[in-house]
Amino acid sequence: MQDDPRLQEAQSIPIEEVASRLAVDDLTRLGRERTGPCPRCGGTDRFSINTLKQVWHCRHGCSDGLGADGIGLVRLVMNCDFRAALDYLCGAADISIDPEERARRERVREQDRRKQEDRAAWHRRRAILRAREIWSECRPAAGSPVTDYLEQRGIRLHWLPSMPPALQYHPALPYMVQDHRNGGEWVEAHRGPAMVAAVTDAENRVVGVHRTWLDPRRPKGTAALTFNGEALKAKKTWGHVKGCAIRLGGAGPRTTLVMGEGIETTLSARVARQSDGWHFWAGISMGNMAGRRKLGKGLKYAGIPDLEDDEAFLPPAGVRELIFVQDGDSEPRLTRAQMLAGLRRAKACIASIERIRLVHPGEGRDLNDILMGAQDDH
C-alpha cells in the first residue's frame, strides 16, 4: 500500500478536516489541542487531536496499531482497514479523478484551512479574555491557603524574599467539564479553593492561567476530583500557553534562567539556589519547553530541535545561561531528548546565551520530592 498514489493525498488532508468529515466534533478546543470522548471507547477527555502535530491519540489504548494520522482516525471511527480508509478519504483506486476535480478539492481544502485558522484565533482570544477574568477574581496568595499548600510541598515561604506575584489565590474557583452524556453541555464538576498562576507572554502580559485545586487533607495538598466516575486532573491551564511561562521571581539582572515544568519543581530550585542574576520560571509543559524536534530513523533520542517551530518557548534576550530541571517521573531518555532540544533551540536562536545545562535529580523523583524528603529526614 505504500506505493498507492492516494497515500500522499490522504496524508496531506488536515486532521481537523478528517475529524469534521467523520463528525468527530464534540471536542473542546484548548490552543492546538482538542479533547473529548473517544469515538470508540467514550470517556470524557481521554481522546485528543493536536492540530499542530496533525496527530490524534486515545489514552485508553484505542490508537495502538492504527497510526496517529488522519488515515488512522478513519480506521478508528469507521472500524475499517487501511485500504478502505484510503477509499473513504480519496475515492476508490480504480476511479480516476480529473484535474479540475482535484483542483476544486484543493481550493475547498485551502478555504477550510483558513476558516479553521480564523476559528482558532477567535477561540484563542476568548480563552485569553476568560483567563484574565479569572486572574482579576483572585486575591493575594500571601497568608492564604496557597501559603499552606506550598509549605505542605516543602517550600517554606520564609526562605523566599516574598510570595511570587505570579501566584494568587481563588477561594471558590469552578472546575468546568463537558458532560458528553448530556449533549456536551458545560457543567460545574467542582468548586473550591485554588492556587492560580499567571501565564505570561514575552511582553509579560497575562495570556493564560494555571490552576491547582487544593485540599490540605491530602498528602500533597491537591484535590481529588472525579466526574462521571473518571478522575480529573487537579492542575489545568486555560488560555494561551505556547511560548509562555510562569515567572516565579529572582534577584538582579536576568543572566541565568532556571526552568522546570511545574511550579513546585521551579520553586524548589529557587529555594535551593538564590543568587544575584538568577531567575526562575515554570515552563508549564514539556511540549512548550521542548518544542518540535527533528525526528526520523535513529533520531528518537537525539534531541535535535526543529528550528522552524515558531511557537515553542524561547528565553528573553540578555539571558547568558539557561538551565532546565528534568523531572524523573517520565521515561528518562525521551524526556532528556525533549529537554535537550529545547535548550539547543534557545542557544541557536538567542545570541546572548553562552551556556545551556540540564539538571536531573534522579530517576523516579523530581526536585520537589528531594526537598520534601530532606525535610522529612529532619
Buried (B, 14 or more C-beta within 10 A) or exposed (E): EEEBEBBEBBBEBBBBBBBEBBEBEBBBBBBBBBBBBBBBBBBBBBBBBBBEBBBBBBBBEBBEEBBBBBBBBBBBBBEBEBEBBBBBBBBEEEEEEEEEEEEEBEEEBEEBEEEBEEEBEEBBEEBBEBBBEBBEEBEEBEEBBBBBBBBBBBBEBEEBEEBBEBBBBBEEBBBBBBBBEEEBEEEEBBEBBBBBBBBBBBEEEBBBBBBBBBBEEEEBBBBEBEBBEEEBEBBBBBBBBBBBBBBBBBEEEBBBBBBBBBBBBBBBBBBBEBEEBBBBBBBBBBBBBBBBBEEEEEEEEEBBBEBEBEBBBBBBEEBBBBBBBBBBEBEBEEBBBBBBBBBBBBBEBBEBBEEBEBEBBEEEBBBBBBBBEEEEEE
